[in-house]
Amino acid sequence: MSSGFSQGTKGGVVADLEPTEVALLRQLVSMVLGLVAPGQTGDDPLERALGIGTGEAPSDPVLARLFPSAYEDDQEASEFRRYTEATLRDGKRADAQTVLDTAEPGRTELTADQAQAWMRALNDVRLALGTRLEVTEEIHDELARMSEDDPRYPAFVTYDWLTYLQDSLVRALW
């Protein structure tokens, strides 16, 4: 298993990942990248040019978790989403692409900006996987009781590894 992240120079960090970890991480980040593709825009040509969306909340629970409503009031939430979702999607895609561009087996130095992009991308991957797995606060207890023969076991172990990886990145940046 990798040692995760450690402090680097000039506010950056050093990633130390095994080849299999990089392959898994690239696969997971690529899946999230596909999920956050540009959303639907309105029919108006100006709205399309400006990236103004329809304001509709996502029906997919993962997308709803990645792009939560900013307001309890449906009308206000829709209006806010209409004007912000395209920019949020762009940011998530840029963060995912940074991970794909910089994830390498072995020891890799990341700048402070790249490390922040990794932090956001890892969070998105954990949110997506955690939503699909219906992870609760009792995940560690559930994982400890889970048989390795359980078909969910690999996904839960992957989620746990992502949690470790993100934690090591937070500590390296701190």
C-alpha positions in Angstrom: 0.0 0.0 0.0 1.2 3.5 -0.7 2.3 6.0 1.9 -0.1 8.5 0.4 1.0 12.1 0.6 3.7 14.0 2.5 4.8 17.6 2.7 6.7 18.8 -0.3 8.5 22.1 -0.9 7.0 25.5 -1.4 3.6 24.5 -0.2 3.3 21.5 -2.4 3.0 17.9 -1.6 4.6 14.6 -2.6 2.4 11.7 -3.7 3.7 8.2 -3.2 1.4 5.8 -5.0 1.7 2.2 -6.3 1.0 1.5 -10.0 -2.2 -0.4 -9.1 -3.4 2.5 -7.0 -2.7 5.0 -9.8 -4.7 2.8 -12.2 -7.6 2.5 -9.8 -7.5 6.3 -9.1 -7.4 7.1 -12.8 -10.4 4.8 -13.4 -12.5 6.4 -10.6 -11.6 9.9 -11.5 -12.5 9.2 -15.2 -15.9 7.9 -14.1 -16.5 11.1 -12.2 -15.3 13.2 -15.1 -17.9 11.5 -17.3 -20.6 12.3 -14.7 -19.8 16.0 -14.6 -19.9 16.5 -18.4 -21.6 19.7 -19.4 -25.2 19.8 -18.2 -28.3 20.8 -20.1 -28.7 24.4 -21.3 -31.8 26.3 -22.3 -33.1 26.6 -25.8 -32.1 30.3 -26.1 -28.9 30.7 -28.1 -27.6 33.4 -25.7 -28.3 31.1 -22.7 -26.4 28.3 -24.5 -23.5 30.6 -25.2 -23.3 31.7 -21.6 -23.7 28.2 -20.2 -26.9 29.1 -18.4 -28.6 25.8 -17.5 -32.2 24.7 -17.2 -32.1 25.0 -13.4 -33.5 21.4 -13.0 -32.1 19.5 -10.1 -30.4 16.2 -11.1 -32.4 13.1 -10.8 -29.2 10.9 -10.3 -28.5 10.8 -6.6 -24.7 11.1 -7.3 -25.1 14.2 -9.3 -27.5 15.6 -6.7 -24.8 15.0 -4.1 -22.1 16.6 -6.3 -24.3 19.5 -7.1 -26.6 20.0 -4.0 -29.3 22.6 -3.9 -28.1 25.9 -2.5 -31.6 26.8 -1.1 -34.4 24.9 0.5 -36.9 26.9 -1.6 -37.3 25.1 -5.0 -37.6 28.3 -7.0 -34.5 29.9 -5.4 -32.6 26.6 -5.8 -33.5 26.3 -9.4 -32.6 29.9 -10.2 -29.2 29.6 -8.4 -28.5 26.3 -10.1 -29.4 27.8 -13.5 -26.6 30.3 -13.3 -23.9 28.4 -11.3 -24.0 24.8 -12.3 -22.0 25.2 -15.6 -19.1 26.9 -13.7 -19.2 24.2 -11.0 -19.1 21.4 -13.6 -16.1 23.2 -15.3 -14.3 23.3 -12.0 -14.9 19.6 -11.2 -13.7 18.6 -14.7 -10.6 20.8 -14.4 -9.8 19.2 -11.0 -10.3 15.7 -12.4 -8.1 16.4 -15.4 -5.4 17.7 -13.1 -5.4 14.3 -11.3 -5.4 12.4 -14.6 -2.5 14.6 -15.8 -0.4 14.3 -12.7 -1.1 10.8 -11.2 2.0 8.7 -11.7 3.3 5.6 -9.9 6.0 6.2 -7.4 7.0 9.6 -5.9 5.4 12.6 -7.6 5.7 16.2 -6.5 2.6 18.3 -6.8 2.4 22.1 -6.6 0.1 23.7 -4.0 -2.5 24.4 -6.8 -2.3 20.8 -8.0 -2.7 19.5 -4.5 -5.8 21.6 -4.0 -7.2 20.2 -7.2 -6.4 16.7 -6.0 -8.2 17.4 -2.8 -11.4 18.5 -4.6 -11.2 15.6 -7.0 -10.7 13.0 -4.3 -13.7 14.5 -2.5 -15.8 14.2 -5.6 -14.8 10.6 -6.1 -15.5 9.8 -2.4 -18.9 11.5 -2.7 -19.8 9.7 -5.8 -18.7 6.3 -4.5 -20.2 6.9 -1.1 -23.5 7.8 -2.5 -23.6 4.7 -4.7 -22.7 2.5 -1.7 -25.1 4.4 0.6 -22.2 4.9 3.0 -23.1 5.9 6.6 -21.0 7.1 9.5 -20.8 3.4 10.6 -18.8 2.4 7.5 -15.7 1.3 9.6 -17.9 -0.9 11.8 -19.7 -2.3 8.7 -16.4 -2.9 6.9 -14.9 -4.7 10.0 -18.0 -7.0 10.1 -18.1 -7.6 6.3 -16.8 -10.8 4.9 -14.2 -10.6 2.1 -16.6 -12.8 0.1 -19.3 -10.0 0.3 -19.6 -8.6 -3.3 -19.6 -5.1 -1.8 -16.3 -5.6 0.0 -13.9 -4.4 -2.8 -16.0 -1.2 -3.2 -16.0 -0.5 0.6 -12.3 -1.1 0.8 -11.8 1.2 -2.1 -13.9 3.9 -0.3 -11.8 3.4 2.8 -8.6 3.7 0.9 -9.8 6.9 -0.7 -10.6 8.2 2.8 -7.1 7.4 3.9 -5.6 9.0 0.8 -7.6 12.2 1.2 -6.7 12.3 4.9 -3.0 12.0 4.2 -3.4 14.9 1.7 -5.1 17.1 4.2 -2.3 16.4 6.7 0.4 17.1 4.1 -1.2 20.4 3.3 -1.8 21.3 6.9 
